[in-house]
């Protein structure tokens, strides 16, 4: 893999990111044909470039811009900006195979965001919810991914809120369903930091101010997906994005709530998470389903989840709404690359120099499966590869499976990983089962009906597949060595 540096375009927001992609072959396509945001928009991109765990046929392809959205004359919709590891490399100016290391370095050297008191691009146009004509459903073209969805969803909203006791802030991405003209439901996976803030505010009987910034610098979208222990409660992930870019992310004060938003965002929704108010997620459709989630299945609609009361919507002139498909490669990039950074950091602290690289594999949506490239240098290293796998589970609690391979295996080439499994793995001695461990709640196999080892939904049998060669046998497993040649001498255009 390689990345082409284009110093003429400095990426600092969504628009500059799109400008960069325009200079690169096969990274961005657009259409002026009118598209319906209800199911059709996502249906088109499923074929063009969704990839990930989407039902086949799909593929990893270019990002896409829809210039004409039915019912929304002033909006364009961008999708798939991060739905390719190669494209993420271009956007972050980093070789794709080194993205985990880039993010780890950024997490270790954060640059805190700053408040800019000047005019903010995200507030060029202001719509107040107190206006009798205000209706978020007709104002913003939130897509409905499938015809079964509970409703239109904002899938790439950078949700920003602050601890009501300490004032510490956090940014995360959540499932946001439009419920009425001024209400949005918000689903929290247990343990999310913004939910901890909400619980504190609710205990005090107060709403929690929250801003939702849509259409931002891709560095922010990836940084927002870090999780503990790399980013504990009180760690503002915007500081990681600042470190990636080498300058602080600029925030602006919201118009109607006591919170801040990302100043360069295309769109900002200002609101409050209401105390002791819950809604049924599919109250408008009664489908029993929410939206397609990263494992490739449609999540069930939740019976009672918190509600955001919208106070205002602000946006740039000629705004672009950015969205993604839940099971697409975009989720793999956003969730998986921070996962790789967290695992690299945890293992490096325990055994420096042994873990060479990590890939949070597409088939697990960037969360369930990690491939670890481990180097054994002496007999004393035998067994430490499995210790590295255990540390990976500790670094990222939602990880379900780890595949361990040697340094001569390309972890980004699934065929090579499976080759290692076929020739360096024996199921009875190379598999480690760890049953009864809490995992991610969206895995549909985590039910007692699937396995007697699952006592409660949401726990898994985490598994290590050790596809490394025992150190004392390494000489018997040397790959065939081919002559190193300069291919360009024979094929000058060879890439």
VEXPA-659573 format. One record per residue (C-alpha): residue number from 0; y, x, z. Coordinates in nm, 4 decimals. Layout:
N
   domar      north       east         up
     NUM          Y          X          Z
...
REM end
This chain:
495
   domar      north       east         up
       0     0.0000     0.0000     0.0000
       1     0.3553     0.1098    -0.0611
       2     0.7077    -0.0186    -0.0162
       3     0.9994     0.0268    -0.2507
       4     1.3235     0.1027    -0.0691
       5     1.6304    -0.0623    -0.2206
       6     1.9350     0.0781    -0.0446
       7     2.1694    -0.1340    -0.2552
       8     2.0687    -0.4466    -0.0591
       9     2.0944    -0.4350     0.3200
      10     1.8965    -0.7209     0.4695
      11     2.0847    -0.8852     0.7565
      12     2.0314    -1.2585     0.6996
      13     1.8301    -1.4979     0.4838
      14     2.0592    -1.4697     0.1824
      15     2.0499    -1.0909     0.1700
      16     1.6705    -1.1081     0.2098
      17     1.6513    -1.3343    -0.0949
      18     1.8828    -1.1012    -0.2880
      19     1.6489    -0.8107    -0.2139
      20     1.3468    -1.0074    -0.3330
      21     1.5248    -1.0874    -0.6591
      22     1.5310    -0.7137    -0.7352
      23     1.1543    -0.6769    -0.6872
      24     0.8877    -0.7846    -0.9354
      25     0.6752    -1.0881    -0.8496
      26     0.8284    -1.1458    -0.5063
      27     1.0436    -1.4575    -0.5621
      28     1.0270    -1.7556    -0.7962
      29     1.2481    -2.0636    -0.8127
      30     1.2516    -2.4060    -0.9724
      31     1.5194    -2.6602    -1.0576
      32     1.2643    -2.9421    -1.0913
      33     1.3241    -3.2070    -0.8259
      34     1.0700    -3.1917    -0.5439
      35     0.9929    -3.4463    -0.2747
      36     0.9971    -3.2849     0.0720
      37     0.7348    -3.5382     0.1792
      38     0.4038    -3.3536     0.1151
      39     0.4909    -3.2490    -0.2415
      40     0.6903    -2.9358    -0.1569
      41     0.4120    -2.7889     0.0571
      42     0.1545    -2.9121    -0.1931
      43     0.3208    -2.7048    -0.4636
      44     0.3489    -2.3890    -0.2550
      45    -0.0130    -2.4150    -0.1423
      46    -0.1026    -2.3111    -0.4986
      47     0.1848    -2.0676    -0.5592
      48     0.1609    -1.8377    -0.2601
      49     0.0497    -1.9877     0.0713
      50    -0.2695    -1.7858     0.1197
      51    -0.3813    -1.7490     0.4796
      52    -0.6279    -2.0076     0.6068
      53    -0.5140    -2.2823     0.3672
      54    -0.7893    -2.4746     0.1947
      55    -0.8835    -2.3104    -0.1326
      56    -0.7626    -2.2838    -0.4031
      57    -0.4681    -2.0885    -0.2697
      58    -0.3471    -1.7320    -0.3008
      59    -0.1031    -1.4732    -0.1732
      60     0.1895    -1.4988    -0.4125
      61     0.5688    -1.4896    -0.4325
      62     0.8178    -1.6658    -0.2077
      63     0.9635    -1.9781    -0.3656
      64     1.3021    -2.1490    -0.3777
      65     1.3315    -2.5210    -0.4483
      66     1.6832    -2.5778    -0.5811
      67     1.6623    -2.9554    -0.6173
      68     1.5287    -3.1545    -0.3212
      69     1.4913    -3.5301    -0.3560
      70     1.7412    -3.7132    -0.1346
      71     1.9324    -3.3996    -0.0315
      72     2.1926    -3.3018    -0.2884
      73     2.3498    -3.0158    -0.0945
      74     2.0367    -2.8364     0.0271
      75     1.7878    -2.5894    -0.1119
      76     1.4569    -2.5108     0.0554
      77     1.3007    -2.1637     0.0748
      78     0.9349    -2.1163     0.1619
      79     0.6918    -1.8262     0.1882
      80     0.9417    -1.5501     0.2538
      81     0.6937    -1.3747     0.4849
      82     0.3726    -1.4981     0.3202
      83     0.2751    -1.1485     0.2024
      84     0.2341    -0.8311     0.4043
      85     0.3690    -0.6317     0.1095
      86     0.6811    -0.8506     0.1055
      87     0.7306    -0.8094     0.4799
      88     0.7176    -0.4346     0.4206
      89     0.9975    -0.4634     0.1666
      90     1.2053    -0.6853     0.3953
      91     1.1657    -0.4516     0.6942
      92     1.1785    -0.1332     0.4837
      93     0.8414    -0.0140     0.6105
      94     0.5034     0.0642     0.4574
      95     0.2879    -0.2469     0.5113
      96     0.0136    -0.0582     0.6950
      97     0.2711     0.0804     0.9417
      98     0.4373    -0.2505     1.0359
      99     0.2573    -0.2719     1.3706
     100     0.3844     0.0729     1.4652
     101     0.7371    -0.0198     1.3535
     102     0.7398    -0.3237     1.5789
     103     0.5927    -0.1321     1.8717
     104     0.8684     0.1265     1.8415
     105     1.1289    -0.1515     1.8245
     106     0.9846    -0.3217     2.1338
     107     1.0031     0.0094     2.3211
     108     1.3645     0.0707     2.2155
     109     1.5338    -0.2712     2.2245
     110     1.8968    -0.3376     2.1304
     111     2.0300    -0.6430     2.3139
     112     2.2048    -0.9192     2.1184
     113     2.5816    -0.9612     2.1487
     114     2.8111    -1.2632     2.1355
     115     3.0633    -1.2567     1.8530
     116     3.3691    -1.4687     1.9340
     117     3.4890    -1.4724     1.5733
     118     3.4132    -1.7424     1.3137
     119     3.0386    -1.7852     1.2637
     120     2.8815    -1.8427     0.9238
     121     2.6425    -2.0966     1.0782
     122     2.9358    -2.3178     1.1800
     123     3.1178    -2.3510     0.8484
     124     3.0247    -2.7216     0.8461
     125     2.9875    -2.9283     1.1661
     126     2.8146    -3.2673     1.2091
     127     2.8442    -3.4254     1.5552
     128     2.5756    -3.6627     1.6804
     129     2.8517    -3.8808     1.8258
     130     2.9478    -3.9748     1.4695
     131     2.8079    -4.3258     1.4027
     132     2.6706    -4.2107     1.0656
     133     2.4857    -3.9100     1.2074
     134     2.1151    -3.9069     1.1217
     135     1.9190    -3.5824     1.1206
     136     1.6540    -3.7449     0.9000
     137     1.8948    -3.7857     0.6105
     138     2.0997    -3.4769     0.6883
     139     1.8288    -3.2056     0.6824
     140     1.5330    -3.1906     0.4382
     141     1.2615    -3.1157     0.6926
     142     0.9336    -3.1144     0.4959
     143     0.6235    -3.3138     0.5747
     144     0.3378    -3.0716     0.5051
     145     0.0751    -3.3360     0.4277
     146     0.0636    -3.7124     0.3936
     147    -0.1134    -3.7313     0.7306
     148     0.1573    -3.5533     0.9296
     149     0.3197    -3.7162     1.2290
     150     0.6519    -3.6801     1.0498
     151     0.8894    -3.4226     0.9066
     152     0.8702    -3.0874     1.0870
     153     1.0996    -2.7917     1.1339
     154     0.8462    -2.5093     1.1247
     155     1.0755    -2.2056     1.1281
     156     1.3321    -2.2941     1.3920
     157     1.4290    -2.0056     1.6193
     158     1.4438    -2.1914     1.9509
     159     1.6833    -2.0201     2.1929
     160     1.7311    -2.1180     2.5567
     161     1.8056    -1.9573     2.8924
     162     1.6458    -1.9583     3.2361
     163     1.8585    -2.1992     3.4455
     164     1.8107    -1.9761     3.7520
     165     1.8438    -1.6220     3.6171
     166     2.0345    -1.6745     3.2924
     167     1.7781    -1.4640     3.1017
     168     1.7247    -1.5862     2.7464
     169     1.4288    -1.6102     2.5121
     170     1.3661    -1.6983     2.1478
     171     1.0416    -1.8530     2.0204
     172     0.9106    -2.0730     1.7392
     173     0.7663    -2.4149     1.8179
     174     0.6350    -2.7283     1.6482
     175     0.9395    -2.9545     1.6084
     176     0.8871    -3.3086     1.4784
     177     1.1792    -3.5322     1.3812
     178     1.1361    -3.8555     1.5783
     179     1.4617    -4.0458     1.5237
     180     1.8174    -3.9980     1.4066
     181     1.8936    -3.7730     1.7033
     182     1.5602    -3.6890     1.8678
     183     1.3097    -3.4107     1.8002
     184     0.9806    -3.3672     1.9848
     185     0.8820    -3.0151     2.0903
     186     0.5216    -2.9048     2.1430
     187     0.4619    -2.6177     2.3840
     188     0.1407    -2.4175     2.3891
     189     0.0771    -2.3563     2.7617
     190     0.2454    -2.0443     2.8958
     191     0.5409    -2.0270     2.6569
     192     0.8578    -1.8918     2.8151
     193     1.0894    -2.1681     2.6981
     194     0.8550    -2.4164     2.8631
     195     0.8951    -2.2235     3.1897
     196     1.2719    -2.2624     3.1527
     197     1.2315    -2.6339     3.0765
     198     1.0102    -2.6884     3.3826
     199     1.2708    -2.5246     3.6072
     200     1.5486    -2.7413     3.4654
     201     1.3355    -3.0540     3.4900
     202     1.2525    -2.9797     3.8545
     203     1.6272    -2.9767     3.9199
     204     1.6679    -3.3026     3.7263
     205     1.8789    -3.1357     3.4587
     206     1.8487    -3.1061     3.0798
     207     1.7908    -2.7635     2.9267
     208     2.0402    -2.6680     2.6528
     209     1.8642    -2.5353     2.3443
     210     1.9724    -2.4151     2.0012
     211     1.7474    -2.4116     1.6957
     212     1.8539    -2.1591     1.4315
     213     1.6937    -2.2037     1.0888
     214     1.7162    -1.9567     0.7998
     215     1.7723    -1.6149     0.9570
     216     1.7001    -1.2453     0.9065
     217     1.3198    -1.2087     0.8670
     218     1.3247    -0.9402     1.1388
     219     1.4163    -1.2134     1.3878
     220     1.1362    -1.4432     1.2730
     221     0.8755    -1.1730     1.3328
     222     1.0270    -1.0444     1.6576
     223     1.0329    -1.4000     1.7956
     224     0.6518    -1.4082     1.7864
     225     0.5947    -1.1338     2.0460
     226     0.4138    -1.2503     2.3578
     227     0.3290    -1.1137     2.7055
     228     0.2498    -0.8576     2.8272
     229     0.4581    -0.6718     2.5668
     230     0.7484    -0.9125     2.6205
     231     0.7320    -1.0569     2.9741
     232     0.9322    -1.3535     3.0999
     233     1.3000    -1.2657     3.0734
     234     1.2621    -1.0329     2.7736
     235     1.4856    -1.1466     2.4865
     236     1.2921    -1.0839     2.1640
     237     1.6190    -1.0776     1.9697
     238     1.6527    -0.7255     2.1097
     239     1.3437    -0.6245     1.9088
     240     1.5017    -0.7565     1.5916
     241     1.8126    -0.5574     1.6813
     242     1.6038    -0.2420     1.7113
     243     1.4353    -0.3050     1.3746
     244     1.7747    -0.3239     1.2057
     245     1.9446    -0.0598     1.4222
     246     2.2204    -0.2973     1.5316
     247     2.2530    -0.5900     1.7702
     248     2.1836    -0.9449     1.6553
     249     2.5074    -1.1416     1.6680
     250     2.5139    -1.4721     1.8537
     251     2.7811    -1.7394     1.8586
     252     2.8655    -2.0014     2.1202
     253     2.7408    -2.3481     2.0342
     254     2.9896    -2.6280     1.9743
     255     2.8469    -2.8965     2.2047
     256     2.6140    -2.7262     2.4555
     257     2.6293    -2.4301     2.6904
     258     2.4060    -2.2045     2.4822
     259     2.4255    -1.9590     2.1945
     260     2.2838    -1.9579     1.8439
     261     2.2196    -1.6940     1.5781
     262     2.5538    -1.6479     1.4054
     263     2.4231    -1.5799     1.0553
     264     2.1756    -1.8720     1.0508
     265     2.1828    -2.1166     0.7622
     266     2.1457    -2.4156     0.9950
     267     2.1764    -2.4659     1.3717
     268     2.0591    -2.7712     1.5622
     269     2.2222    -2.8026     1.9049
     270     2.0571    -3.0184     2.1690
     271     1.9150    -3.0622     2.5157
     272     1.5549    -3.0854     2.6333
     273     1.5645    -3.4015     2.8413
     274     1.4108    -3.4044     3.1914
     275     1.1203    -3.6425     3.2510
     276     1.1273    -3.7839     2.8971
     277     0.8146    -3.7733     2.6806
     278     0.7194    -3.9216     2.3446
     279     0.3976    -3.9643     2.1507
     280     0.4146    -3.7144     1.8674
     281     0.2909    -3.9562     1.5992
     282     0.4806    -4.2617     1.7235
     283     0.6243    -4.3185     1.3753
     284     0.3025    -4.2802     1.1745
     285     0.0107    -4.3520     1.4120
     286    -0.2099    -4.1075     1.2199
     287    -0.3383    -3.9324     1.5299
     288    -0.2489    -3.6046     1.3609
     289     0.0430    -3.3661     1.3981
     290     0.0650    -3.1073     1.1161
     291    -0.1480    -2.8298     0.9623
     292    -0.1799    -2.5436     1.2098
     293    -0.2651    -2.1762     1.1652
     294    -0.6467    -2.2039     1.2034
     295    -0.6542    -2.4159     0.8850
     296    -0.6996    -2.7531     1.0528
     297    -0.4477    -3.0288     1.1249
     298    -0.3568    -3.0334     1.4918
     299    -0.3979    -3.3538     1.6859
     300    -0.0837    -3.5469     1.7728
     301    -0.0012    -3.5053     2.1396
     302     0.0281    -3.8185     2.3533
     303     0.3287    -3.7092     2.5579
     304     0.5531    -3.4123     2.4751
     305     0.9130    -3.3204     2.5625
     306     1.2115    -3.4432     2.3646
     307     1.5250    -3.2696     2.2401
     308     1.8333    -3.4927     2.2256
     309     2.0361    -3.3594     1.9346
     310     2.4078    -3.3135     1.9993
     311     2.5169    -3.1538     1.6718
     312     2.4062    -2.9882     1.3501
     313     2.6084    -2.7030     1.2036
     314     2.5405    -2.5116     0.8854
     315     2.6731    -2.2773     0.6212
     316     2.8222    -2.4028     0.2985
     317     2.5508    -2.4622     0.0359
     318     2.2827    -2.4250     0.3053
     319     1.9213    -2.3196     0.2627
     320     1.6560    -2.4727     0.4858
     321     1.3704    -2.2290     0.5414
     322     1.0219    -2.3581     0.6087
     323     0.6584    -2.2468     0.6110
     324     0.3105    -2.3942     0.5878
     325     0.1292    -2.3658     0.9199
     326    -0.1985    -2.2161     0.7906
     327    -0.0275    -1.9875     0.5373
     328    -0.0110    -1.6092     0.5233
     329     0.3412    -1.6485     0.6606
     330     0.1954    -1.7314     1.0019
     331    -0.0335    -1.4292     0.9708
     332     0.2705    -1.2042     0.9242
     333     0.4782    -1.3566     1.2029
     334     0.2029    -1.3818     1.4631
     335    -0.0216    -1.0988     1.3503
     336     0.2149    -0.8037     1.3195
     337     0.3489    -0.8427     1.6771
     338    -0.0150    -0.8751     1.7868
     339    -0.0913    -0.5427     1.6205
     340     0.2054    -0.3828     1.7970
     341     0.0944    -0.5166     2.1353
     342    -0.2615    -0.3869     2.0932
     343    -0.1440    -0.0466     1.9684
     344     0.0857    -0.0137     2.2688
     345    -0.1726    -0.1164     2.5263
     346    -0.4472     0.1136     2.3948
     347    -0.2153     0.4087     2.3322
     348    -0.1116     0.4065     2.6976
     349    -0.4757     0.4140     2.8070
     350    -0.6202     0.6604     2.5549
     351    -0.3554     0.8356     2.3446
     352    -0.4403     0.9163     1.9849
     353    -0.7723     0.7312     1.9688
     354    -0.6688     0.4006     1.8165
     355    -0.5379     0.4814     1.4692
     356    -0.4375     0.1347     1.3512
     357    -0.4860    -0.2413     1.3978
     358    -0.4932    -0.5318     1.1558
     359    -0.4626    -0.8901     1.2805
     360    -0.6710    -1.0396     1.0019
     361    -0.5600    -1.3277     0.7805
     362    -0.8790    -1.5250     0.8457
     363    -0.7780    -1.5605     1.2091
     364    -0.4244    -1.6659     1.1291
     365    -0.2992    -1.3411     1.2806
     366    -0.4271    -1.4461     1.6237
     367    -0.8057    -1.4865     1.6427
     368    -0.9402    -1.1703     1.4757
     369    -0.8294    -0.8082     1.5005
     370    -0.9811    -0.5090     1.3219
     371    -0.9408    -0.1845     1.5183
     372    -0.9664     0.1576     1.3543
     373    -1.0907     0.3992     1.6207
     374    -1.1521     0.7730     1.6015
     375    -1.4294     0.9349     1.8051
     376    -1.3713     1.3093     1.8370
     377    -1.6393     1.4077     2.0879
     378    -1.9469     1.2665     2.2639
     379    -1.7184     1.1651     2.5531
     380    -1.5477     0.9157     2.3211
     381    -1.8645     0.7106     2.2794
     382    -1.8030     0.3762     2.4513
     383    -1.4283     0.4179     2.4582
     384    -1.4051     0.2177     2.1354
     385    -1.5351    -0.0821     2.3302
     386    -1.2855    -0.0124     2.6057
     387    -1.0177    -0.0306     2.3354
     388    -1.1498    -0.3735     2.2361
     389    -1.1295    -0.4915     2.5969
     390    -0.7727    -0.3663     2.6140
     391    -0.6973    -0.5572     2.2935
     392    -0.8094    -0.8789     2.4626
     393    -0.5827    -0.7945     2.7552
     394    -0.2899    -0.7138     2.5270
     395    -0.3190    -1.0447     2.3439
     396    -0.4932    -1.3219     2.5363
     397    -0.5314    -1.5525     2.2340
     398    -0.7479    -1.2984     2.0493
     399    -1.1056    -1.4214     2.0012
     400    -1.2927    -1.1532     1.8012
     401    -1.2552    -0.7764     1.7616
     402    -1.4222    -0.5739     1.4872
     403    -1.4345    -0.1995     1.5578
     404    -1.4563     0.0454     1.2658
     405    -1.4381     0.4221     1.2181
     406    -1.1465     0.6202     1.0775
     407    -1.2951     0.6278     0.7250
     408    -1.2770     0.2485     0.6876
     409    -0.9717     0.0763     0.5365
     410    -0.8990    -0.2022     0.7858
     411    -0.6780    -0.3857     0.5343
     412    -0.9644    -0.4086     0.2825
     413    -1.2005    -0.6844     0.3969
     414    -1.4743    -0.5591     0.1662
     415    -1.4612    -0.2196     0.3348
     416    -1.4725    -0.3772     0.6817
     417    -1.7713    -0.5895     0.5847
     418    -1.9356    -0.2809     0.4331
     419    -1.9081    -0.1159     0.7739
     420    -2.0670    -0.4235     0.9303
     421    -2.3572    -0.4126     0.6841
     422    -2.4325    -0.0402     0.7254
     423    -2.3096     0.0523     1.0747
     424    -2.3932    -0.2551     1.2807
     425    -2.7110    -0.3927     1.4407
     426    -2.6594    -0.7324     1.5996
     427    -2.8779    -0.6741     1.9055
     428    -2.7062    -0.3521     2.0162
     429    -2.3666    -0.3696     1.8478
     430    -2.2443    -0.7041     1.9821
     431    -2.0721    -0.7660     2.3137
     432    -2.0276    -1.1242     2.4346
     433    -1.7642    -1.2203     2.6921
     434    -1.8094    -1.5928     2.7570
     435    -1.5831    -1.8341     2.9407
     436    -1.2466    -1.6740     2.8662
     437    -0.9307    -1.8754     2.7979
     438    -0.8164    -1.8530     2.4347
     439    -0.5797    -2.0390     2.2008
     440    -0.6019    -2.4200     2.2335
     441    -0.5975    -2.4891     1.8578
     442    -0.9480    -2.3488     1.7923
     443    -1.1537    -2.6665     1.7287
     444    -1.4826    -2.4963     1.8237
     445    -1.3713    -2.4531     2.1846
     446    -1.5429    -2.7658     2.3157
     447    -1.8516    -2.8134     2.5370
     448    -2.0219    -3.0033     2.2539
     449    -2.0144    -2.6851     2.0438
     450    -2.1552    -2.4462     2.3047
     451    -2.3086    -2.4923     2.6505
     452    -2.1127    -2.1860     2.7682
     453    -1.7858    -2.3774     2.7293
     454    -1.7273    -2.5681     3.0503
     455    -1.3756    -2.6807     2.9601
     456    -1.1999    -2.7182     2.6250
     457    -0.9834    -2.4168     2.5451
     458    -1.2213    -2.1415     2.6544
     459    -1.4161    -1.9183     2.4168
     460    -1.6910    -1.6642     2.4033
     461    -1.4872    -1.3621     2.3031
     462    -1.6919    -1.1166     2.1005
     463    -1.6798    -0.7473     2.0097
     464    -1.8470    -0.6444     1.6847
     465    -1.8912    -0.2685     1.7172
     466    -1.9237    -0.1413     1.3597
     467    -1.8637     0.2218     1.4530
     468    -2.1271     0.4913     1.4090
     469    -2.2674     0.6346     1.7348
     470    -2.1052     0.9777     1.7686
     471    -2.4334     1.1695     1.7684
     472    -2.5260     1.0082     1.4333
     473    -2.1955     1.0639     1.2499
     474    -2.3413     1.3277     1.0197
     475    -2.5891     1.0689     0.8864
     476    -2.3134     0.8258     0.7865
     477    -2.0822     1.0348     0.5714
     478    -1.9478     0.8454     0.2716
     479    -1.9962     0.9833    -0.0778
     480    -1.7153     1.2258    -0.1589
     481    -1.5494     1.2019    -0.4997
     482    -1.3336     1.4606    -0.6707
     483    -0.9631     1.4262    -0.5918
     484    -0.7778     1.3950    -0.9225
     485    -0.4338     1.3107    -1.0565
     486    -0.4989     0.9766    -1.2257
     487    -0.1455     0.9655    -1.3692
     488    -0.2405     1.2558    -1.5966
     489    -0.4758     1.0161    -1.7743
     490    -0.2880     0.6879    -1.7104
     491     0.0867     0.7559    -1.6637
     492     0.1585     0.3930    -1.5650
     493    -0.1194     0.3759    -1.3083
     494    -0.0034     0.2228    -0.9793
REM end
